[in-house]
Every structure is written in C-alpha cells, then in structure tokens.
Amino acid sequence: MIDPMENDPAQPDNTAVRTALWRALHIQVDAPPYIIEDTMGLQLAEPEAGWQQRPDMHADYTKRPRAAMVARARFIDDLVVAQNAAGTPQYVLLGAGLDTFAWRRPGVAASMQLYEIDQPGTQAWKQQRLQLLDWPMPTGLHFVPVDFEQTTWWEQLIGAGFDLQLPAVVSCTGVTLYLTIDAIKDTLQQTASLAPGSTLAMTFYLPIQLMAEEDQPLQQIAEKGAREAGTPFLSFFAPEQVLTMAGEAGFKSARIVSARDLEQRYFSGRTDGLAPASGEYFLLAGT
C-alpha cells in the first residue's frame, strides 16, 4: 500500500506484506468455502519460516481483520471483472502493494490495461520477485512508481500511457488512513474527472467510537503500532462525510458499502463465525 514514510528503496511496505500473508493465512486456517483464494501473494512475499507464529498472524487474534482483508480483495476482484465485462478497458490500482490480480485473473488482465501505482521501493522489490519466480508478465501491465514527496500519481499515471478518453475502474484500499483530508480530496477530484462510466472503489475507516465494541481494542493496538512505526493513522470518517466529499468532488453517483454489506454478500451461511471487522467500508463512486 502507499506508505509515505517508506525509507528502504529496495523493500516492500510492511502493510503490503501483511495483507498478502493474511490472504494466504485465510486458506490455511479458515474453513472453506474461501472468500478469495490467493496463494500467489505468499509466493511473492516469501516470508521467513514459521511466519504463521508471528503475533500479527495469530489465527484467532487476527480473525476479524483477516476476514475484512479477504472480503476487501474479493469485492475488488468482483468489481473489476464486472466492469471489464461491461466494457471498461483500464484498471488502476492505487497503492498496489503485492496485489496479484494480473496473475490470478489472466483472462481479464489480457483484455485490460493495468496500472499498478506504488512507492518505488515496493515496486522495485516486487518486480525483482516476479523475475525470480519467472511469472509471465501481462502485456498490458504497467508499473507506475511514484515518489509522493516529489510528484503526483496522476502525472505519473498519464505518463505511463493511461488514456483519459476511456473509462477505468480505480481501486484504492488501505490508503486513506495514512493521508491527510486534503490529499484525499485531491484524489477524489482527480478520479471524478475520469471518462464517463469510470468507477472508484476506495476504502475508509470509521472513527473508533463508531466501530463495533469488539473491534475497538484491536484498533487501539493498531493505532499505537502505527504511531510507533512512524506511519500514524491520520484520517477517519463517518460514511456521510465521505458521501459529501464524493459529491463535492463531482462524482455523478456515490454509495457506501459497509462491512455488514460485505458480510451479507460473502459470509452468509458460514458456521465458523468468520466475519469482517466493522471499521473499514467502501466508497463506490461513478463518473
């Protein structure tokens, strides 16, 4: 994901690695049917032996946030596949991290131009791993490294060949926590200017007092850890605030997809108690 404090030019963002490992852990410790089956991120991350014993990988402790991560990934997968089937030829991943869509969905990827945007260090490391794994490189895949202190992702995206005349689906997950409200508004305004028929799926986090009580202790721990790591969480929003920002940015349509919505869509009928944490929700907006 986009991490403005990333310092090592040849290492992936820690949160991107954790997200990939949680997807893999889902298949290892949760019961089928799986929300998403992504073992390729584990191959990319290549964690140390015994990674499942890390505190942030504890099967029970991470159950709800892990469920939220796999639900988030499944929602984006479904959205991109549906938008492509409807004729959308471009897919932009803001904060791509160790995303594996281009390899898990090769048929869809072959019919789209994909633009993975992230910090230069994460992207360089990912491309090295792809070469070592000898994975086929989709012809329409573009890596767009962005030093966010020096330039804007919008400029770099256009420079990479993005066609402003064609619609696109844009995903931006796990990023707004680390951005100021001004940076978020800028991103909304830029994506609202995309060609008609474009879609933005962007995640936001609720203020802790609006989360389910059972999720609040873990959120407090996460906030403390982020501060100590030098990447503090900056932005939390109630859903109505996000809808207001989307309208002010110029989107023609906007709606909220909550954690409860994702639970009903993907977890209904499960008997193992797996369900997403309540803190994260999607803004789904169209031009």
N, C-alpha and C positions, 0 to 999 in steps of 0.2 A: 504494500500500500504506500501511498505518498507519505513520506516522513521528512519534514523539513529540517530535522536535526541529524539526519544520517551523515556520519562523518567518514566512514571507511569507504573508499572509492571502489572496492572490489568485493563487497559483501552484500548479501540481501538484507532487507529490512527484517528485523526480528518478528514483527507482527505478521508480515507476509509468510514467513516460515511457519509460525504458529498456526495460521489459518490453514495452510496446506497439511500440516500434521493433524489438525483436528478433523479434517475431511477423511484422512486415512484412518484415524482412530475410530471414526464412526463405523467403518466397515469391520474393524477388529473387535469392538466391544459392544456395539449396539446390535439389536436383533433385526433381521430382515422383516419387511421389505425396507431396503435402504432408501433414504431420501435422495441421495446422489451417490454414485459410485465413481470415486476419483482416487485411484491409487497412483496416478501419474505425478501428482504433486509430491508424494512421498519419494518417488524416484528422483525428482528434481532436487528436493531439499537434502537428501542423503544425510539424515541425522545420525548422531552417534549411536552406538549400540546401547540398548536399554532406554531409549528416548521415552518409552511409554511410562517410565518411572519418574520422569520429571514432575515437579509439583504442578506445573501448568498443563500437564497431560493426565492428571489423575482422573480415572474413568468416571467416578461418582461426582467428584468436586466440579468437574467441567461439563457435566451432563447438559445443563440448560444452555450455557453459552455455546457449547458444541452443536447442539440442535439448532441454535439460531444461525450459526455459520453455514451448516449444510442446507438449511431452508433458504437462506440468502442466495447461496450458489445455485440451488435448484430453480428458484424464482427467476434469476437472471438467465439461466440456460433456457428455460421455457419461453421467456420473453424474446430472446434473440432468435430462437428457432421460429417462433410465431411471426415475428416481424420480418424475418427473411422470407418466409413462405408468402407473406403479403407483398413482397417486392422490395423491401429495404435492402440495399446492397452494401451498406457500410456499418461497421461496428467499432465503436471507440471505447476502450477500457481505460478509464481514468484511475490511476493507482492500480495497475495490473498485477503487481506482485508476481507470485508464482502461478498465475492463472494458467489452466491447461485446456481451455475451451478449444483452441485451434487444433489440438491433437485428439481430444476426446470426441469431437464432432467434426471429423474431417470432411464429411459431405457438405455440411453447412459452410464450413470455413472455405471450401473450394469455390463457393459461389458468392463470397463477400470479400471486401477489402477490410482487414482488421488492423486497428491501430492501438498498440499497447503503449500506454504512456506511464512512465515512472521515473524515479531518480536514476541518474546514470550508473551509480554503483550497483543497484539491484538489477538493472537491465544488463550490464556487462557480465555480472556473475551468472545470470540466467542464461545468457547466450553461450557462455563457456560450458555450462552444464548441458545444454542442448547439443552442443557439438560432441561432448564426451559420450553422451547417451546415443548419439547418432540418430536422433529423431528426424523424420522428414520435415523439411521447412515448407509450410504452405506458401504458395507463390504470392498470395495476397496479404501476407502478414508483414506489418511494418513496426519495427521497434522505434519508439519516439522518446529518447532520453531527454529529460528536462531538468535543468538546474533551476529550481524555482526561485533562487535568490538573484538569478541573472536574466531570466527571460520568462515568457508566459507559455503555458502549454498550448494555448490557442495558436500562437505564432508558429510553434514547432509542428503542430498538427498540420497546418496548412502547408508548411514547408515540406512535409513528408508525403504530400500528394493528395491529401483529403479534398474531396470535391464538394464545395459549398452548394452546388446546384442539385445535389442528390440527397435524399433523406438518409438519416442514420439513426441507429439506436446507440445510446450512450449509457454506460454503467459507471457508477461512482459509489463504491461500497467501502465502508470503514474509513472514510477520509475526512468527513466534515467535523469529526471530533477534534481534529488537530488544526483546523482552520479558523481564522477569525470570521466574524459575521460579514465583514467587507469582502473578504476573499470568496466566501460562499455566494454572496450576492453577485459578484463578478462572474462566477462560474455559471450561475443560473441565467444571467443576462446573455452570456455568450452562447449557451446551449439553446436558449429560447430563440436565437437568431438563425438557427439551422433551417434547412429547407423544410417546407410543409410536409407533414407526415412523419417527422422525426419524433423520437421518444427518449426521454431521460428517466432512468431509474437510479435514484440517489438515496442512500441511507442517512438517517439522522438518529440522534439519541435523545431520549426523554431526560429531563431533569430527574435526579434520583428520587425526589418525593413523588413523582408520578409513576414510578416503576412499581411492580408488584413487590410486596413486602419481602417475599422470599428471595428476590433478586438483589435487594439493596446491600446486604453485607458484602457480597462478591463484587458489586460495583464499587463500593468504598475501597476495597483492596486493589481493584484495577486502577482507580484514580490515584491512589497512593503510589503504586508501582510506576505509573506513567510519569508522575512528578519526579520521582527519584531517578528515573531513566533520562530525564531532561526533555521528555516529549509530553508535556502536560496536556490533558484534555481541555479544550478551550470553549467548545460550543455545544450547548444543549438547547433543545427547542420543544415546546408543545406543538402538536400537529397543526393547530390552527395558525400558529406563527409561520410555519413552513408554507402552508397554503397561501397565506398572504404574500410571502416573498415570491412565490411562484407566479402569482397573479401580477405583482408589480414588475416582475422580470419580463412579462409579455407572453407567457405560455397561454395557449388557447384553452387548454384543459389541464386539470390537476386533481389528483385524488391521493388519499393516503391508503397504504396497505400496511396494516398493523401486524404485530406479532401474532395476535389472535387470528387474524385473517390467514396468515401462513400456517398456523396450527390447524385450522379447519381444513385448509386445502391439502396439506401434506401429511398430517399426523393423525387424522381422524381414524378411529377404529383400532389404534395401537393399544396393546395391553401392557407395555413395558414402562409406561409413564414418560416416555421421551416426548418433550415439548420444548419449544424455543423460549428463551428468556424474554422478558417483557420490554426490555429497554430500547431495542432498535426497531425502526419502522422505515418503510419506503415512501418516498415521494415518487409518484408515477405521473409524469407530465408530458404533454404533447404540444407540438407546434402547429 
